[in-house]
Amino acid sequence: MRSHHPASLTRAAAFPRSLRSGLRLIVSAVLTLLLIGAQLVLSPGASHGVGQPGEKQEKVYESPADLGDGAKPPQPVGTSWLVGDLDTGEVQAAHDIDKKHAPASTIKLLTALALVDVLDDPKQKVEAEFEDMEIDGTKVGLMQKNEYTVDLLFHAMLMSSANDAANALGRAAGGQEKAVALMNAKAEELGMTNTHAANTSGLDDANQHMTASDMMKLAWAVCENDYLMDVISTETYKFPGGKNPDTEEEFKGYEIQNHTKIVGQVDGGLGLKNGFTRQAKGAYIAVAERDGHRVVSTMLGIDNNSRQAAVDLLEWDFAQKDPKSLQTVPVGESMTPSADATASESGSDAGGADAASVGTEIDSGDGAEATESKASAKILGVSNETLLPVGMLVVAAALLITALIILLSLRRGKTFR
């Protein structure tokens, strides 16, 4: 019978089973920390899900508690905006009104103004084509080989912001190139010197831009066109059905609504047009009239709540008993390219609010703060968002190395005893 050597019992005692189990637990815990840290580093969503202390959060526009006489004007969150007297062109509050930006569907007002003289018969019929159906963005539902009147197409484009209707109107006016040329000619005629159209719908294009001041000029011209204002002031409209040319199946008509939600929802609201794309963000032109006084608010590149901001600006302006004019945008008879040279006179931004000067392309204070925040958020090229997971990885690695050293030392002691 084999007998146990006393030395064997000593070595076993020196490396008890409980210690080995403890080391295994340490190694497992460290590996878990490593996996968690790696996940936090490699997953962008995880590291950005919760704002870190000191990180600048995206602003959300909220209606001011006070829009009455003497109150500070609302501050829309975005690229540029203004509010003022549409009849005189006097601007009461504004921000970067001559900064060029993608106009989204608000350019459909320019489309309508340029094409309404060419397509002057509302009963003229236009046959829809497949290219109308396949256009991106909002559509009213034109069906190829079905005929629609010019009047129907204007209603669809201006009420429902239908890109298929805008495309069909462009074709009816002689094709997209001719339609765009007419739009740019109309913009020049109106003194919209910082506007350039590239399509009839407002879909994003690198060569398509407008400014808040030019939108004011456009608003004045549209409001002077009785036919377009009749279309724009329509809240609901019966759109006709038709027949599927492939299946011969007939489909019923349906009701379309006014997407701008100014007419019938704002006291004295006249309309005009809203717009949105991911690149352009929110755009708005809103006009209301009270006691013979017309006020317009225009905006571009608005991050959120663009309609509410537009309405708040209207309400604020109407409430001011003696509003101060920051500058005058030439509208009406004064709306010519030569007169536009005086449109960017100096004036305080947003009625005295802290931001960039009106009519300039200087970054706002918000932009400067954002840049400073990004710069201070980095330490040795590593942002604050990644410091926590990186630290976890370092600590976990150190613990793992320590545990391995202890384990190897104990095993060597077991081997050489």
C-alpha positions, -999 to +999 in steps of 0.1 A: +000+000+000+014+034-011+018+059+018+015+097+014+047+116+019+045+144+045+058+169+018+028+161-004+005+171+024+024+203+029+022+213-007-015+205-008-020+227+023+000+255+007-024+256-023-058+249-008-087+243-030-105+274-018-077+296-029-078+281-064-115+287-065-111+323-055-086+329-082-109+314-108-136+338-096-112+368-099-102+358-134-139+354-144-148+388-129-119+405-147-128+389-180-164+401-175-152+436-170-130+434-201-160+423-222-182+451-208-155+477-214-149+465-249-186+467-256-188+503-244-158+513-265-168+495-297-205+504-296-211+541-305-247+540-294-238+528-260-213+556-253-237+583-266-269+571-250-267+592-219-251+627-218-221+630-196-217+658-171-207+690-190-218+677-224-239+702-244-274+688-250-293+696-281-317+725-276-354+719-279-376+748-288-403+756-262-430+783-264-421+813-241-444+817-212-450+854-222-456+865-257-472+898-248-463+934-253-427+941-243-418+904-239-386+891-255-392+875-289-393+837-292-360+821-301-364+793-327-336+767-327-320+767-361-301+784-389-321+816-396-354+832-391-373+865-389-407+880-381-419+913-394-445+935-412-452+919-446-465+952-461-436+974-452-408+948-449-399+960-415-383+932-394-389+932-357-369+901-346-345+880-366-314+858-368-290+854-398-316+864-423-292+864-453-276+830-446-282+806-475-298+773-466-317+745-483-354+756-484-371+721-486-407+723-497-411+761-491-396+765-526-429+752-539-442+787-534-416+799-560-426+769-582-462+780-581-455+817-586-433+810-616-456+784-633-490+799-626-486+824-654-475+797-679-502+773-668-529+799-667-558+776-675-569+758-643-589+733-664-559+722-685-554+685-682-520+669-675-514+632-679-493+618-651-463+597-660-442+571-642-415+597-633-441+615-613-449+584-593-413+574-586-402+608-572-389+608-536-407+624-507-443+633-500-467+624-528-505+629-533-507+596-552-508+604-590-513+574-611-496+572-645-518+575-676-545+592-655-553+629-663-554+656-637-563+693-641-537+720-634-560+732-606-559+698-589-521+697-592-517+732-577-539+722-548-519+690-542-486+707-544-494+736-521-518+719-497-503+684-494-467+694-504-469+667-531-437+662-550-454+641-577-477+671-584-448+695-585-430+673-610-461+670-632-465+708-632-429+712-642-434+688-671-466+706-681-447+739-682-422+725-707-400+702-687-380+704-655-352+724-669-375+751-683-396+751-651-364+756-630-353+784-654-387+801-649-383+798-611-349+814-611-361+842-634-390+848-611-366+849-581-345+875-599-376+895-607-385+896-571-351+907-560-344+873-543-307+876-549-297+849-525-320+823-539-313+796-565-337+768-575-326+734-588-360+715-588-397+722-585-402+700-554-377+712-528-358+679-526-322+685-514-298+697-540-263+712-535-273+741-559-306+749-542-308+775-515-328+804-501-326+829-472-351+840-446-351+875-461-358+862-496-386+841-481-402+873-469-401+887-505-415+855-518-443+856-492-453+891-503-455+882-539-475+850-533-500+869-511-506+893-540-517+864-563-554+858-557-555+824-574-526+810-554-540+824-521-573+808-529-555+774-532-533+780-501-563+790-480-581+757-487-582+734-456-595+702-472-599+692-509-615+662-527-588+645-548-603+624-576-599+586-580-588+570-612-579+537-629-548+516-626-535+512-662-520+478-655-548+461-637-577+482-650-589+484-614-606+517-604-599+534-572-619+559-553-611+595-546-600+608-512-597+639-492-564+658-488-556+683-460-536+715-457-502+704-442-491+739-432-519+741-405-520+779-404-553+785-421-582+778-397-559+771-368-543+805-362-563+837-357-563+854-391-540+828-406-535+831-443-512+801-448-484+798-467-460+768-467-440+743-446-411+721-455-388+694-442-360+671-453-333+654-432-307+677-447-326+709-447-344+703-414-375+724-409-385+754-430-415+776-427-433+806-442-464+816-422-486+847-427-515+860-407-536+892-410-554+910-382-571+944-385-556+949-420-521+943-406-502+914-422-473+897-403-449+871-417-425+847-401-399+828-421-374+802-410-348+778-423-328+749-409-350+746-378-341+717-355-375+711-340-410+724-335-408+747-366-446+753-369-449+762-332-420+786-335-435+802-366-468+807-349-452+820-317-433+846-337-466+858-353-483+860-320-454+879-304-453+904-332-490+911-332-488+917-294-462+944-297-478+979-295-447+998-306-423+973-322-389+985-331-376+978-366-342+962-369-340+966-407-362+967-437-364+940-464-375+955-497-409+941-506-436+953-530-426+981-553-392+984-537-385+947-543-359+950-570-323+936-573-308+971-569-329+979-538-318+946-523-283+960-517-296+979-487-314+949-472-285+939-448-282+971-428-269+966-393-293+959-364-293+939-332-302+902-336-336+889-324-348+922-309-319+925-285-313+888-278-278+875-275-269+860-309-252+870-342-261+902-360-290+902-384-280+898-421-246+882-414-232+847-418-214+849-385-219+818-363-242+823-334-231+822-298-246+788-296-223+776-323-193+790-305-204+773-273-207+740-291-172+742-305-158+751-271-177+723-255-162+698-280-127+711-274-129+708-237-145+674-239-113+659-251-083+648-230-052+636-249-075+630-279-100+609-260-134+623-254-152+622-220-177+598-235-150+571-238-130+578-206-152+556-185-150+524-207-113+530-213-107+533-176-127+501-170-105+483-196-073+495-179-084+485-144-096+451-156-064+444-175-044+453-144-065+430-122-061+402-147-024+405-148-022+406-110-044+375-108-022+357-133+010+366-115-004+353-082-016+321-099+017+315-116+036+321-084+015+296-064+018+270-091+056+275-092+057+271-055+037+239-058+060+226-085+093+233-067+084+223-032 
